[in-house]
């Protein structure tokens, strides 16, 4: 069983049940890793094998990772 809890108490305009971006165009993998006190490589490896990974972007762009449920 997978479970993610996100505290949106101080996030303006976010309501319970709304979709939020965890990693993507506004929140890069490296930025999320810095906030978690780790490196960008570690976050997708901790998603587990049940989640698909899709790299988005080219050589000139910082790729984003989308987690796709299988």
Secondary structure, DSSP 8 states (H G I E B T S, - for coil): --------TT-TT--TT----SSSSSS-HHHHHHHHTS-HHHHHHTT-TTEEEEEE--TTS--EEEEEE-
